[in-house]
């Protein structure tokens, strides 16, 4: 049965690469084939500043209707990080103090919350993406319609604020992307019988049938072999660790590091590092398939779509073992290795780049794992079973 679904998310658009926003866009595209979707979001593209870049008002992406609201307070990320460091050194904050942190976290879009409050009767229920930001935290208390939260939870300081009890306990349904995320939620917020919590398993990963990586290599002329990272290029993702230690490794080993995605930090001017900028879908798949190794240095991942995309085309992966989600992908797939420190990082790169037979075997393992666990068909069947409750 066709449903009318309202969606709340901090930012939304085809220009936004990676993270919960990329996940939401792809999931909603699939859902919009069968349901009427309206997304309430901000006009921001950049999550660091929340600068207003999209036009305010209504627009569309395919079948998805979008209502954008301007951000009323821009964010200085250095100032906010300093404020947060001091804030989380103390316990027992008042609700007012926690709300102030959420407002500063942003994006501060009070008109979005007011619109949702007024217009909610137009929808059968709401999807809410990512527990961490103002639009979701402040919308949940005003929505009387059924709510489905996809929180993309990490074990991080904001999760332990008292205000998050309402965020996690008020929705009728919580959908988690991984077993580790579901276990974390259950530990922090013990289950109550009137709430459904279930594992939906993330996203469908379906690479094109024919990927011409030779075309990418001819066009960009990387040093071979190359390793690659695609995602947000900032210190919060551990890219500073990746760059520093790759440069040390490559001082005595001939190879190159390719970085694709939005740049939120300085990248050293060095021939051993090539910044690719924004990649089209075709370029993304070509660059992943042409790589000898995909590296993901982040400690905080709720799913890691780019890691799964690399595995889907047979590229082995090296990930930060401090991320329970990515470590679990490796343990289950045997599609790569993980490291815990600098020495293990260096040893793992060296081992994988110098052992092509092992790289090939890991690549095949990864392809099998993704094909059998991350298809759109199985994911959408799980989603539709949940929607049948409303």
C-alpha positions in Angstrom: 0.0 0.0 0.0 1.3 3.4 -1.0 2.3 5.6 2.0 3.0 9.3 2.5 6.3 9.6 4.3 7.9 12.6 5.8 11.7 12.6 6.3 13.9 14.7 8.5 17.6 14.9 8.0 20.3 17.6 8.6 21.4 18.0 4.9 20.4 16.3 1.7 21.5 16.4 -1.9 23.4 14.7 -4.7 26.5 16.8 -3.9 26.8 15.3 -0.4 29.2 12.4 -0.5 29.3 9.6 2.1 27.8 9.3 5.5 24.2 9.1 6.6 23.2 11.6 4.0 24.4 9.4 1.1 22.7 6.4 2.7 19.4 8.3 3.1 19.5 9.6 -0.6 19.9 6.1 -1.9 17.4 4.5 0.4 14.8 7.2 -0.3 15.3 6.9 -4.1 14.3 3.2 -3.8 11.4 4.0 -1.5 10.1 6.7 -3.8 9.3 4.1 -6.4 6.5 2.9 -4.2 5.7 5.7 -1.8 5.3 9.5 -1.7 8.4 11.0 0.0 8.9 14.6 1.3 12.2 15.5 2.9 12.5 18.3 5.4 16.1 19.5 5.5 18.5 22.5 5.7 20.0 24.6 2.9 23.5 23.5 4.0 25.9 21.5 2.0 29.0 21.8 4.2 28.5 20.2 7.7 31.4 22.1 9.2 29.9 25.6 8.8 26.3 24.8 7.9 26.6 27.6 5.3 23.4 28.2 3.4 24.1 27.1 -0.2 21.0 25.4 -1.6 18.0 27.7 -2.4 15.4 27.8 0.3 12.0 26.4 -0.5 10.8 23.3 -2.5 12.6 21.2 -5.1 12.9 17.6 -6.2 15.4 14.9 -6.8 13.7 12.3 -9.0 10.5 11.4 -7.3 11.6 12.8 -3.9 10.0 16.1 -2.8 12.3 18.4 -0.8 11.5 21.3 1.5 14.7 23.3 2.5 15.0 25.7 5.4 17.7 28.2 5.9 20.2 27.8 8.8 19.9 30.7 11.2 23.3 30.3 12.9 26.5 29.5 11.0 29.1 27.4 12.8 32.8 28.1 13.4 34.0 24.5 13.7 37.2 25.4 15.7 35.2 27.4 18.1 32.5 24.7 18.4 35.2 22.0 19.0 36.7 24.0 21.8 33.3 24.5 23.3 32.5 20.8 23.0 35.8 19.8 24.6 35.1 21.8 27.7 31.4 20.8 27.7 32.0 17.1 27.7 34.7 17.3 30.5 31.8 17.8 32.9 28.9 15.6 33.8 25.4 16.3 35.0 24.5 19.0 32.5 21.0 20.5 32.8 18.5 19.9 30.0 18.9 23.6 29.0 22.7 23.2 28.7 22.2 20.0 26.6 19.8 21.8 24.3 22.3 24.6 23.9 24.9 22.1 22.8 22.5 20.7 20.2 21.6 24.1 18.9 25.3 24.9 18.5 25.9 21.5 16.9 23.3 22.5 14.4 22.1 22.9 11.8 19.9 25.4 13.6 16.7 25.4 11.5 13.8 26.3 13.9 11.5 26.9 10.9 11.9 23.3 9.8 10.8 22.1 13.2 7.8 24.4 13.2 6.8 23.3 9.6 7.0 19.7 10.7 4.8 20.4 13.7 2.2 22.1 11.5 2.3 19.8 8.5 2.6 16.4 10.1 -1.0 15.4 9.4 -0.1 15.3 5.7 2.0 12.1 6.4 1.4 8.5 7.6 4.7 8.5 9.5 8.2 10.0 9.6 11.7 8.7 8.9 14.4 10.5 11.0 18.0 10.1 10.0 20.9 10.5 12.4 20.4 11.0 16.2 23.1 13.7 16.6 21.7 16.8 15.0 19.2 19.6 15.8 16.5 18.8 13.2 16.0 15.3 14.6 16.4 16.0 18.3 14.1 19.0 18.2 11.5 17.5 15.9 10.9 14.3 17.7 9.0 15.9 20.7 6.6 17.7 18.4 5.7 14.8 16.0 2.6 12.9 17.1 2.6 10.7 14.0 4.6 7.4 14.1 8.3 7.8 13.9 11.1 5.6 12.5 14.6 6.5 13.6 17.6 5.5 11.7 20.2 6.9 14.2 23.6 5.8 12.7 24.8 5.6 16.2 28.5 5.8 17.3 29.9 5.4 20.8 30.6 9.0 21.4 30.1 11.6 24.1 26.8 13.1 22.8 25.1 9.7 23.0 25.4 9.9 26.8 23.5 13.2 27.2 20.2 12.9 29.0 18.3 14.5 26.2 19.1 11.5 24.0 16.7 9.3 26.1 13.8 11.1 24.5 15.5 10.8 21.1 15.9 7.1 21.4 12.8 6.1 23.4 10.1 8.2 21.7 10.2 6.7 18.2 8.0 3.7 17.6 10.8 2.0 15.6 14.6 2.1 15.5 16.4 0.6 12.5 20.1 -0.2 12.9 22.6 -0.7 10.1 24.8 -3.2 11.9 24.7 -5.7 14.8 27.3 -3.6 16.6 25.1 -0.5 16.4 22.1 -2.4 17.7 24.1 -3.8 20.6 25.3 -0.3 21.5 21.8 1.1 21.4 20.5 -1.7 23.6 23.3 -1.2 26.1 22.8 2.5 26.4 19.0 2.5 26.2 17.6 -0.9 27.4 14.6 -2.0 25.4 11.0 -1.2 26.2 8.2 -3.5 25.0 6.3 -0.8 23.1 9.3 -0.1 20.7 10.4 -2.2 17.8 14.1 -2.4 17.2 15.5 -4.3 14.3 18.6 -4.8 12.1 18.0 -3.8 8.5 21.6 -4.4 7.4 22.5 -1.1 5.8 22.4 -0.4 2.1 22.3 -2.2 -1.3 25.7 -2.2 -2.9 25.4 -2.9 -6.7 28.4 -1.9 -8.8 28.0 -1.6 -12.6 28.4 -4.7 -14.6 31.3 -3.3 -16.7 33.8 -1.1 -15.0 36.7 0.2 -17.1 39.4 1.1 -14.6 42.0 1.4 -17.4 40.1 4.5 -18.6 40.5 6.1 -15.1 44.2 5.2 -15.0 44.8 6.7 -18.4 43.0 9.9 -17.5 44.4 10.6 -14.0 47.8 8.9 -14.5 48.4 7.7 -10.9 51.6 6.2 -9.8 51.1 2.4 -9.7 50.3 0.7 -7.5 48.0 3.1 -5.7 45.9 2.9 -2.6 42.8 4.9 -2.2 40.4 6.5 0.3 37.1 8.0 -0.7 35.0 10.0 1.8 35.2 13.1 3.9 38.8 14.3 3.9 39.2 15.6 7.4 40.9 14.8 10.7 37.7 13.5 12.2 38.0 10.6 9.7 41.6 9.9 10.6 42.9 11.2 7.2 45.8 13.0 8.9 47.0 9.6 10.3 46.6 8.1 6.9 48.6 10.8 5.1 51.4 11.1 7.7 52.0 7.3 7.8 51.6 6.8 4.1 54.3 9.4 3.4 56.6 7.6 5.8 55.9 4.3 4.2 56.3 5.6 0.6 59.6 7.2 1.4 61.1 3.8 0.7 58.3 2.2 -1.4 57.1 3.4 -4.8 53.4 3.9 -4.7 50.7 6.7 -4.4 47.8 7.6 -2.2 44.7 8.8 -3.9 42.1 10.8 -2.0 38.5 11.4 -3.3 35.8 13.5 -1.7 35.3 16.9 -0.1 38.4 18.4 1.4 38.1 19.8 4.9 41.8 19.8 5.8 45.1 20.8 4.2 46.7 18.1 2.1 50.5 18.2 1.8 51.9 19.2 -1.6 53.7 15.9 -2.4 53.7 13.9 -5.6 53.0 10.8 -3.6 49.5 12.1 -2.8 46.9 12.9 -5.5 43.7 14.7 -4.5 40.9 13.7 -6.9 38.2 16.0 -5.7 34.6 15.1 -6.3 34.2 11.8 -8.2 31.2 11.0 -10.4 29.6 7.5 -9.9 31.5 6.2 -12.9 34.8 7.6 -11.7 34.3 6.3 -8.2 33.8 2.7 -9.4 36.7 2.9 -11.8 39.1 4.3 -9.2 38.1 1.7 -6.6 38.5 -1.2 -9.0 41.9 0.1 -10.2 43.3 0.4 -6.7 45.6 -2.2 -5.2 44.1 -1.4 -1.8 41.4 0.6 -0.2 42.2 2.2 3.2 39.7 3.6 5.7 41.3 5.2 8.8 38.2 6.3 10.7 37.4 5.0 14.2 33.7 6.0 14.0 31.7 4.3 11.3 28.1 3.1 11.5 28.3 1.1 8.2 31.2 2.4 5.9 29.6 2.4 2.5 32.8 3.2 0.7 34.5 0.2 2.3 31.7 -2.1 1.1 31.9 -0.5 -2.4 35.6 -1.3 -2.6 35.0 -4.9 -1.5 32.2 -5.2 -4.1 34.6 -4.7 -7.0 37.2 -7.0 -5.6 39.6 -4.5 -4.0 41.0 -5.7 -0.6 40.6 -3.2 2.3 42.7 -2.1 5.2 40.7 -0.5 8.1 41.1 1.0 11.6 40.5 -1.9 14.0 39.2 0.5 16.6 36.0 0.7 14.5 33.9 -2.3 15.7 31.8 -2.1 12.5 34.6 -2.2 10.0 36.5 -4.8 12.0 33.4 -7.0 12.0 33.2 -6.6 8.2 36.8 -7.9 7.9 36.3 -10.8 10.4 33.2 -12.0 8.5 34.4 -11.5 5.0 38.2 -12.2 5.2 38.3 -9.4 2.6 41.2 -7.5 4.1 43.1 -6.6 7.2 42.8 -4.2 10.1 45.3 -2.3 12.2 45.4 -0.7 15.7 48.5 1.4 15.5 51.1 3.0 13.3 53.3 -0.1 13.2 50.5 -2.4 12.2 49.3 0.1 9.6 52.8 0.2 7.9 53.2 -3.6 8.1 49.8 -4.3 6.7 50.3 -2.0 3.7 53.7 -3.5 3.0 52.3 -7.1 3.2 49.3 -6.5 1.0 51.1 -4.5 -1.7 53.9 -7.1 -1.9 51.6 -10.2 -2.0 49.4 -10.1 -5.1 48.0 -13.6 -4.7 46.8 -12.8 -1.2 45.3 -9.5 -2.4 43.4 -11.3 -5.1 42.0 -13.9 -2.7 40.9 -11.2 -0.2 39.3 -9.3 -3.1 37.3 -12.3 -4.1 36.3 -12.9 -0.5 35.1 -9.3 -0.3 33.0 -9.6 -3.4 31.3 -12.7 -2.2 30.5 -11.1 1.2 29.0 -7.9 -0.3 27.0 -9.8 -2.9 25.4 -12.1 -0.3 24.8 -9.5 2.4 24.2 -6.2 0.8 21.6 -6.3 -1.9 18.8 -3.8 -2.5 16.3 -6.6 -2.9 16.8 -8.0 0.6 17.1 -4.6 2.2 13.9 -3.2 0.7 12.0 -6.4 1.7 13.0 -5.7 5.3 12.0 -2.1 5.1 8.6 -2.9 3.6 7.9 -5.4 6.4 8.4 -2.6 8.9 6.2 -0.1 6.9 3.4 -2.7 6.9 3.0 -1.9 10.6 1.7 1.6 9.8 
